[in-house]
Amino acid sequence: MAVRYDENDDKPKTTAFDVLGKLAYKDLTLSTAVMLMEASLGHAADRYLTAAYRYALPQNFMLNTSVGASIDKSSRDDSRIETKSDGAFKEVRIGLSKEIANTGATASVDYGMGGKDHFDTDFDHQGFGL
């Protein structure tokens, strides 16, 4: 969900939804999310695309990578959100993970580098996360 402002009210409302489709084959996953209505984070019919790949390393470690981009609806109502482009690179992530023996839990560390938002503003790099 995304936050949206009602036409007669300045208070944010959580009234936006998207649909997610995912295709996975072995260690590769491709997905897309499509916004169903206008919201503060995007326009109806905007799409967010991701590709993720996992690669097995020695000692039962996994290398995890992903990249995300948006494709924005070219004919849109910019009265609420004035987007600066029809698409943008959003993020790239790389990390290592490993299952913790006999616990069912996984430990991971990731590094994320941000791209741009709908307003053509650079995202901060997210650095390392656990």
N, C-alpha and C positions, 0 to 999 in steps of 0.2 A: 504494500500500500504506500501511497505517497500523500503528502499534505497538500490540500487545495483550499483556496479561499472562496467563500460564497460571494456571489455578486453584490449582495447587500450587507455584508458583514466582513470585518477585517480579521476575525478569528479563524485560525486554521481548522480545517475539517479533514478527517481521514476518509475520503470518499473515492479514492482511485484504486483500481485493480489492474493486474496484468495477468496474462496467460503465459505459462512457461512450457516450452517443448524441449525435449532432450533426446539425443541419439548417442548411444555408447557402443563402441566396438573395442573389445580388449581393453587397452589402456588409454584410448582416446575417447573423449567426450565432447560433443558439440551441442550447444544449447542456444536458444533464443527466447527472449521474453518480449511480449508485445503489450504496450499500454492500451487499455480499453477506454480510457476517458482522459480528458484534460486534467492536469494536476500541476503542482508546483515543480515537480521533478521532470516533467515532460508532457508532450502532446499526445492525444489519442493517435494510435497507429505507430508511434515511435518504437523502434526495436533495439534491444540490447543483445549483442552476440558474444558468446564466449567459446573458446576452445581450450581444453585442458588435456594434458598428457602426463601420465605417470610412467616412470621407468625404474625397474628393479635394479638395485645396486647390491654389492656384496654385503654380508653381515645383516641381511634382511632390512636394509634401509631402502627407502623409496625416494626418488627425485620427483618432485611435483612441480609442474609448470602450468601457467595459464595466461591467456591474453584476452582482453575484453575491449569491445568497441561498440559505438552506438550508430545507428542509422536513423535519422530523424525524418519525419514526414515532411516532404518539401512544400506541400500546400497546407498551411496551418494558420490558426488564429493566434497571432502574437500579442493579443490584448492583455493576457495574463502573464505570459512568459515570452520574452523576445529572445529567441535563440539566434546565435550568430552564424551557425553553420548547419549543414544537412547531415553531418556525421563527424565523429571524433574518436580518436584513440582514447580509451579510458584508463586502462591499467595493464601492467604485466607483473606476474608473480613467479617467484622461484623459491623452492624450499625443500627441506629434507624431513622425512618422517620415519618413525619406527614404532612398531607395535611393542608394547610393554608386556613381556612374557607373563602368561597366565592371568592377565587382568582384563582383557578385552578392551583396554584403553590404548590410545596411540599418542605418542609425543611428537610434536612437530615444531619446526622453526621455519618461518617464511620471511622473504623480503619482497615488499611491494613498491613498485614505481608507478606514480600516477601520471595520467595524461591530462585531458582537458574536460571541462564540464560543458553544458549547453550554452553557457555565456562566453565561451572561449577563454576561461580562466584556468590557469594551471592548477592541478591538484598537487598537494604536498606529497612528497614521497612518504610512504608509511613506515619505512624502516623495517626492522625485524620485529616479528610477533611470535609469541609462543602459544 
